[in-house]
Amino acid sequence: MSFTAEVKNQICAASWKECCRKIQLAALIQMCSTMNITSQGMHIRIQCEHANTAKHIWKLLKEFYQVSPQLSVLRKIKLKKNNIYVIRVAAQALAILKDLGIYTDQGLQTHISSKMLRKDCCAQSYLAAAFLASGSVNAPQTTNYHLEISSNEESMAKFLCRLMNRFYLPAKVIKRRNQYVVYLKASDKIADFLRMCKANDALFEFEDNRIQRDFLNSLTRLDNCELANEMKSISAARKQLEDIEWILNYRTMDSLSEKLQHVIMVRQEHPEASMKELCDLCYERFGEEISKSGMKHRLTKIRELADQLRNA
């Protein structure tokens, strides 16, 4: 089962208030249905590819309008050959649309009135139902975080975008072929969306994988930093050894100050030692306490002396 299917199953199984369930039905009908008029009158045709979503729609229709919808199961003949669940509502079709705010005196509405979504719980349930209708989210094991809800209507996509921004979810809208897609890319915001939709088990799985990936990425960054520092130290040590070799070609060790002699000896004996290790070696070998800044000052003196000899 895909991660998207798991999220949808948990949304359908979650406990929602009565007002929220009705709002969900409005969103699902708006995004998954067409209105057809035949010789037998008007009926609503609701179509989806997720079995539990179809079951959820069926239960909501029975709960609020006591109708007996007709259910058909079709099978795609192309691509993944998934099942398609079709629910037909003939009785009270127009009354249902009017009650849900989908059909008004101005005709069919692309989205329900904002007045119906004044309560945060209803607005959140509307977004959860929109995800049931046409949403998807990448599995948390993938490296790319992405959640989206698609719509055939630009106005609906922009409405969903505004609704998500109301809950500090920075959604954006793009056009993909003949559809408008509302999407989130930030992992923490996708987690907030799952929490809002009451997909708690999916949220825990998502967060667990996200934490593990972030931890591994942090370790990788630390390893890269340590490697870079080590390479930098090796390069600096090689240059220091070249400077020392150049000096000893033209000067004797006795002609140098005792402090520089100590540094030269420990550097030659330990060509890969870091600055701090050189300080410790000076203390072990000569009993001389020296700070990192002091060691850096002496190495600078060696470099300057070598440059003078090169330019002489």
Kinemage of the C-alpha trace (Angstrom):
@kinemage 1
@onewidth
@group {chain A} dominant
@subgroup {mainchain}
@vectorlist {calphas} color= white
{ca met a 1} P 0.000 0.000 0.000
{ca ser a 2} L 1.310 3.443 -0.910
{ca phe a 3} L 1.910 6.117 1.707
{ca thr a 4} L -0.811 8.270 0.093
{ca ala a 5} L -3.313 5.418 0.485
{ca glu a 6} L -2.327 5.024 4.156
{ca val a 7} L -2.941 8.725 4.780
{ca lys a 8} L -6.344 8.572 3.069
{ca asn a 9} L -7.356 5.485 5.042
{ca gln a 10} L -6.523 7.251 8.294
{ca ile a 11} L -8.450 10.385 7.296
{ca cys a 12} L -11.523 8.248 6.565
{ca ala a 13} L -11.160 6.376 9.862
{ca ala a 14} L -10.629 9.501 11.993
{ca ser a 15} L -13.315 10.922 14.267
{ca trp a 16} L -14.804 14.176 12.924
{ca lys a 17} L -17.513 16.446 14.284
{ca glu a 18} L -20.911 16.425 12.555
{ca cys a 19} L -20.354 19.869 11.020
{ca cys a 20} L -16.947 18.739 9.773
{ca arg a 21} L -18.316 15.572 8.178
{ca lys a 22} L -20.851 17.608 6.237
{ca ile a 23} L -18.125 19.979 5.048
{ca gln a 24} L -16.110 16.965 3.916
{ca leu a 25} L -19.027 15.711 1.863
{ca ala a 26} L -19.291 19.128 0.212
{ca ala a 27} L -15.585 19.104 -0.704
{ca leu a 28} L -15.693 15.536 -2.021
{ca ile a 29} L -18.756 16.168 -4.186
{ca gln a 30} L -17.303 19.425 -5.459
{ca met a 31} L -13.985 17.882 -6.481
{ca cys a 32} L -15.017 14.382 -7.554
{ca ser a 33} L -18.454 14.745 -9.134
{ca thr a 34} L -20.311 15.842 -12.226
{ca met a 35} L -23.960 16.819 -12.509
{ca asn a 36} L -25.850 15.030 -15.282
{ca ile a 37} L -29.349 15.688 -16.603
{ca thr a 38} L -31.181 12.856 -18.388
{ca ser a 39} L -34.781 12.029 -19.290
{ca gln a 40} L -35.102 10.601 -15.783
{ca gly a 41} L -34.057 13.888 -14.222
{ca met a 42} L -30.860 15.217 -12.674
{ca his a 43} L -28.370 13.033 -10.852
{ca ile a 44} L -24.903 13.422 -9.313
{ca arg a 45} L -22.067 11.161 -10.471
{ca ile a 46} L -19.195 10.918 -7.963
{ca gln a 47} L -16.010 9.162 -9.079
{ca cys a 48} L -12.839 8.249 -7.177
{ca glu a 49} L -10.074 5.632 -7.225
{ca his a 50} L -9.686 5.027 -3.498
{ca ala a 51} L -11.999 2.401 -2.008
{ca asn a 52} L -12.201 3.878 1.493
{ca thr a 53} L -12.898 7.330 0.080
{ca ala a 54} L -15.829 5.898 -1.882
{ca lys a 55} L -17.044 4.157 1.270
{ca his a 56} L -16.679 7.422 3.212
{ca ile a 57} L -18.760 9.330 0.644
{ca trp a 58} L -21.420 6.599 0.694
{ca lys a 59} L -21.702 6.715 4.494
{ca leu a 60} L -21.910 10.523 4.558
{ca leu a 61} L -24.697 10.552 1.944
{ca lys a 62} L -26.640 7.969 3.933
{ca glu a 63} L -26.045 9.814 7.203
{ca phe a 64} L -27.149 13.284 6.135
{ca tyr a 65} L -29.691 12.662 3.353
{ca gln a 66} L -30.965 9.098 3.850
{ca val a 67} L -30.564 8.348 0.129
{ca ser a 68} L -29.684 5.019 -1.489
{ca pro a 69} L -26.844 5.752 -3.924
{ca gln a 70} L -25.950 3.342 -6.717
{ca leu a 71} L -22.383 2.054 -6.601
{ca ser a 72} L -20.473 0.777 -9.631
{ca val a 73} L -16.921 -0.517 -9.798
{ca leu a 74} L -15.086 -0.069 -13.092
{ca arg a 75} L -11.546 -1.049 -14.010
{ca lys a 76} L -9.062 1.011 -15.957
{ca ile a 77} L -7.723 -0.616 -19.098
{ca lys a 78} L -4.567 1.518 -19.243
{ca leu a 79} L -1.598 2.269 -16.996
{ca lys a 80} L -1.998 0.751 -13.513
{ca lys a 81} L -5.464 -0.678 -14.235
{ca asn a 82} L -6.831 0.536 -10.904
{ca asn a 83} L -10.459 0.227 -9.888
{ca ile a 84} L -12.696 3.264 -10.331
{ca tyr a 85} L -15.583 3.641 -7.888
{ca val a 86} L -18.626 5.474 -9.219
{ca ile a 87} L -21.481 6.600 -6.945
{ca arg a 88} L -24.711 7.858 -8.541
{ca val a 89} L -27.226 9.880 -6.552
{ca ala a 90} L -30.560 10.421 -8.300
{ca ala a 91} L -32.947 11.207 -5.450
{ca gln a 92} L -32.698 14.695 -3.949
{ca ala a 93} L -29.683 15.538 -6.134
{ca leu a 94} L -30.473 19.241 -6.469
{ca ala a 95} L -31.544 19.539 -2.820
{ca ile a 96} L -28.240 17.992 -1.704
{ca leu a 97} L -26.217 20.425 -3.810
{ca lys a 98} L -28.180 23.386 -2.439
{ca asp a 99} L -27.854 22.220 1.158
{ca leu a 100} L -24.089 21.848 0.783
{ca gly a 101} L -23.733 25.307 -0.762
{ca ile a 102} L -22.524 23.899 -4.081
{ca tyr a 103} L -25.571 25.127 -6.024
{ca thr a 104} L -27.002 28.599 -5.310
{ca asp a 105} L -29.163 31.156 -7.072
{ca gln a 106} L -26.050 32.096 -9.061
{ca gly a 107} L -25.650 28.514 -10.278
{ca leu a 108} L -22.933 25.942 -9.542
{ca gln a 109} L -20.110 27.214 -7.330
{ca thr a 110} L -16.475 26.201 -7.789
{ca his a 111} L -16.074 26.129 -3.998
{ca ile a 112} L -18.354 26.541 -1.028
{ca ser a 113} L -18.826 29.869 0.721
{ca ser a 114} L -16.117 30.990 3.134
{ca lys a 115} L -18.881 31.572 5.687
{ca met a 116} L -19.270 27.800 5.995
{ca leu a 117} L -15.572 27.515 6.889
{ca arg a 118} L -15.399 30.102 9.654
{ca lys a 119} L -14.629 27.456 12.254
{ca asp a 120} L -11.078 26.141 12.070
{ca cys a 121} L -12.226 22.541 12.489
{ca cys a 122} L -14.467 22.834 9.420
{ca ala a 123} L -11.751 24.479 7.343
{ca gln a 124} L -9.309 21.743 8.301
{ca ser a 125} L -11.804 18.990 7.490
{ca tyr a 126} L -12.423 20.645 4.093
{ca leu a 127} L -8.692 20.437 3.326
{ca ala a 128} L -8.598 16.827 4.525
{ca ala a 129} L -11.472 15.980 2.165
{ca ala a 130} L -9.748 17.817 -0.690
{ca phe a 131} L -6.733 15.571 -0.110
{ca leu a 132} L -9.032 12.524 -0.156
{ca ala a 133} L -10.436 13.694 -3.479
{ca ser a 134} L -7.233 14.349 -5.417
{ca gly a 135} L -4.259 14.529 -3.081
{ca ser a 136} L -0.968 12.688 -2.951
{ca val a 137} L 2.157 12.776 -0.809
{ca asn a 138} L 5.566 11.265 -1.396
{ca ala a 139} L 6.591 8.380 0.823
{ca pro a 140} L 8.805 9.575 3.706
{ca gln a 141} L 11.584 7.223 2.576
{ca thr a 142} L 12.129 9.299 -0.575
{ca thr a 143} L 14.598 12.179 -0.598
{ca asn a 144} L 12.077 14.627 -2.055
{ca tyr a 145} L 9.343 15.974 0.231
{ca his a 146} L 6.205 16.797 -1.740
{ca leu a 147} L 2.469 16.979 -1.010
{ca glu a 148} L -0.089 18.134 -3.571
{ca ile a 149} L -3.804 18.482 -4.282
{ca ser a 150} L -4.911 18.856 -7.897
{ca ser a 151} L -8.019 20.501 -9.303
{ca asn a 152} L -9.522 21.075 -12.731
{ca glu a 153} L -10.551 24.600 -11.713
{ca glu a 154} L -8.040 27.385 -11.135
{ca ser a 155} L -10.420 29.143 -8.743
{ca met a 156} L -10.680 25.996 -6.583
{ca ala a 157} L -6.886 25.638 -6.507
{ca lys a 158} L -6.445 29.245 -5.413
{ca phe a 159} L -9.171 28.792 -2.793
{ca leu a 160} L -7.381 25.742 -1.358
{ca cys a 161} L -4.112 27.678 -1.394
{ca arg a 162} L -5.666 30.541 0.614
{ca leu a 163} L -7.207 28.051 3.018
{ca met a 164} L -3.854 26.340 3.616
{ca asn a 165} L -2.126 29.677 4.150
{ca arg a 166} L -4.708 30.402 6.832
{ca phe a 167} L -3.052 27.617 8.844
{ca tyr a 168} L 0.490 28.842 8.054
{ca leu a 169} L 0.993 26.238 5.350
{ca pro a 170} L 2.871 28.121 2.586
{ca ala a 171} L 1.215 26.403 -0.367
{ca lys a 172} L 1.771 27.442 -3.975
{ca val a 173} L -0.170 26.826 -7.186
{ca ile a 174} L 1.217 25.697 -10.525
{ca lys a 175} L -0.421 24.575 -13.749
{ca arg a 176} L 0.445 21.060 -14.868
{ca arg a 177} L -1.009 20.103 -18.236
{ca asn a 178} L -4.770 20.678 -17.851
{ca gln a 179} L -4.804 20.770 -14.060
{ca tyr a 180} L -3.961 23.237 -11.326
{ca val a 181} L -1.839 21.824 -8.518
{ca val a 182} L -1.607 23.144 -4.965
{ca tyr a 183} L 1.609 21.882 -3.383
{ca leu a 184} L 3.793 21.958 -0.273
{ca lys a 185} L 7.526 21.209 -0.283
{ca ala a 186} L 8.721 21.957 3.277
{ca ser a 187} L 8.899 18.755 5.327
{ca asp a 188} L 7.765 20.390 8.579
{ca lys a 189} L 4.725 21.915 6.831
{ca ile a 190} L 3.782 18.566 5.291
{ca ala a 191} L 3.944 17.130 8.815
{ca asp a 192} L 1.621 19.938 9.996
{ca phe a 193} L -0.813 19.096 7.196
{ca leu a 194} L -0.869 15.402 8.163
{ca arg a 195} L -1.449 16.379 11.789
{ca met a 196} L -4.309 18.661 10.740
{ca cys a 197} L -5.876 15.806 8.751
{ca lys a 198} L -5.708 13.501 11.804
{ca ala a 199} L -3.506 11.013 9.942
{ca asn a 200} L -1.573 10.357 13.151
{ca asp a 201} L 0.066 7.026 12.298
{ca ala a 202} L 1.219 8.402 8.940
{ca leu a 203} L 2.501 11.490 10.739
{ca phe a 204} L 4.591 9.359 13.147
{ca glu a 205} L 6.037 7.374 10.239
{ca phe a 206} L 6.779 10.565 8.313
{ca glu a 207} L 8.431 12.275 11.296
{ca asp a 208} L 10.434 9.179 12.214
{ca asn a 209} L 11.901 8.943 8.722
{ca arg a 210} L 12.477 12.690 8.583
{ca ile a 211} L 14.360 12.696 11.895
{ca gln a 212} L 16.503 9.739 10.808
{ca arg a 213} L 17.330 11.409 7.483
{ca asp a 214} L 18.141 14.746 9.142
{ca phe a 215} L 20.366 12.939 11.661
{ca leu a 216} L 22.236 11.085 8.904
{ca asn a 217} L 22.580 14.321 6.911
{ca ser a 218} L 24.028 16.027 9.992
{ca leu a 219} L 26.536 13.209 10.419
{ca thr a 220} L 27.492 13.473 6.754
{ca arg a 221} L 27.989 17.229 7.057
{ca leu a 222} L 30.162 16.732 10.155
{ca asp a 223} L 32.217 14.081 8.360
{ca asn a 224} L 32.662 16.416 5.396
{ca cys a 225} L 33.735 19.269 7.695
{ca glu a 226} L 36.223 17.037 9.511
{ca leu a 227} L 37.591 15.779 6.201
{ca ala a 228} L 37.915 19.330 4.877
{ca asn a 229} L 39.701 20.437 8.047
{ca glu a 230} L 41.996 17.437 7.886
{ca met a 231} L 42.861 18.115 4.236
{ca lys a 232} L 43.488 21.761 5.117
{ca ser a 233} L 45.814 20.734 7.966
{ca ile a 234} L 47.715 18.310 5.726
{ca ser a 235} L 48.149 20.965 3.051
{ca ala a 236} L 49.392 23.501 5.619
{ca ala a 237} L 51.793 20.946 7.132
{ca arg a 238} L 53.217 20.113 3.706
{ca lys a 239} L 53.858 23.798 3.037
{ca gln a 240} L 55.511 24.171 6.463
{ca leu a 241} L 57.816 21.228 5.750
{ca glu a 242} L 58.802 22.821 2.444
{ca asp a 243} L 59.601 26.061 4.268
{ca ile a 244} L 61.676 24.178 6.860
{ca glu a 245} L 63.587 22.308 4.141
{ca trp a 246} L 64.322 25.578 2.347
{ca ile a 247} L 65.604 27.201 5.577
{ca leu a 248} L 67.859 24.257 6.502
{ca asn a 249} L 69.404 24.327 3.027
{ca tyr a 250} L 70.748 27.816 3.757
{ca arg a 251} L 70.896 28.019 7.546
{ca thr a 252} L 72.049 25.712 10.294
{ca met a 253} L 69.692 24.701 13.079
{ca asp a 254} L 71.953 26.364 15.670
{ca ser a 255} L 71.575 29.725 13.948
{ca leu a 256} L 67.849 29.722 14.706
{ca ser a 257} L 66.218 30.663 17.977
{ca glu a 258} L 65.467 27.892 20.441
{ca lys a 259} L 61.704 28.383 20.032
{ca leu a 260} L 61.887 27.939 16.263
{ca gln a 261} L 64.158 24.901 16.702
{ca his a 262} L 61.552 23.227 18.899
{ca val a 263} L 58.800 23.817 16.343
{ca ile a 264} L 60.945 22.606 13.446
{ca met a 265} L 61.885 19.377 15.240
{ca val a 266} L 58.344 18.400 16.238
{ca arg a 267} L 57.011 19.286 12.787
{ca gln a 268} L 59.631 17.169 11.036
{ca glu a 269} L 59.011 14.245 13.382
{ca his a 270} L 55.210 14.528 13.077
{ca pro a 271} L 54.368 15.789 9.558
{ca glu a 272} L 50.596 15.171 9.906
{ca ala a 273} L 50.097 16.655 13.381
{ca ser a 274} L 47.517 19.391 13.870
{ca met a 275} L 48.240 22.752 15.481
{ca lys a 276} L 46.988 21.557 18.870
{ca glu a 277} L 48.975 18.334 18.589
{ca leu a 278} L 52.130 20.344 17.877
{ca cys a 279} L 51.526 22.311 21.089
{ca asp a 280} L 51.147 19.071 23.073
{ca leu a 281} L 54.280 17.595 21.479
{ca cys a 282} L 56.329 20.668 22.390
{ca tyr a 283} L 55.225 20.265 25.993
{ca glu a 284} L 56.005 16.513 26.051
{ca arg a 285} L 59.386 16.872 24.333
{ca phe a 286} L 60.729 20.154 25.717
{ca gly a 287} L 58.464 20.934 28.704
{ca glu a 288} L 57.431 24.140 26.967
{ca glu a 289} L 53.807 25.271 27.302
{ca ile a 290} L 52.625 27.037 24.193
{ca ser a 291} L 49.147 28.123 23.008
{ca lys a 292} L 47.732 27.569 19.535
{ca ser a 293} L 48.132 31.273 18.776
{ca gly a 294} L 51.759 31.082 19.918
{ca met a 295} L 52.369 28.054 17.691
{ca lys a 296} L 50.751 29.850 14.775
{ca his a 297} L 53.016 32.867 15.394
{ca arg a 298} L 56.157 30.680 15.285
{ca leu a 299} L 55.045 28.930 12.087
{ca thr a 300} L 54.417 32.338 10.554
{ca lys a 301} L 57.976 33.331 11.491
{ca ile a 302} L 59.268 30.196 9.746
{ca arg a 303} L 57.277 31.018 6.619
{ca glu a 304} L 58.550 34.610 6.589
{ca leu a 305} L 62.151 33.463 7.007
{ca ala a 306} L 61.778 30.956 4.167
{ca asp a 307} L 60.269 33.658 1.917
{ca gln a 308} L 63.213 35.966 2.701
{ca leu a 309} L 65.665 33.254 1.680
{ca arg a 310} L 63.739 32.505 -1.506
{ca asn a 311} L 63.767 36.179 -2.507
{ca ala a 312} L 67.385 36.785 -1.530
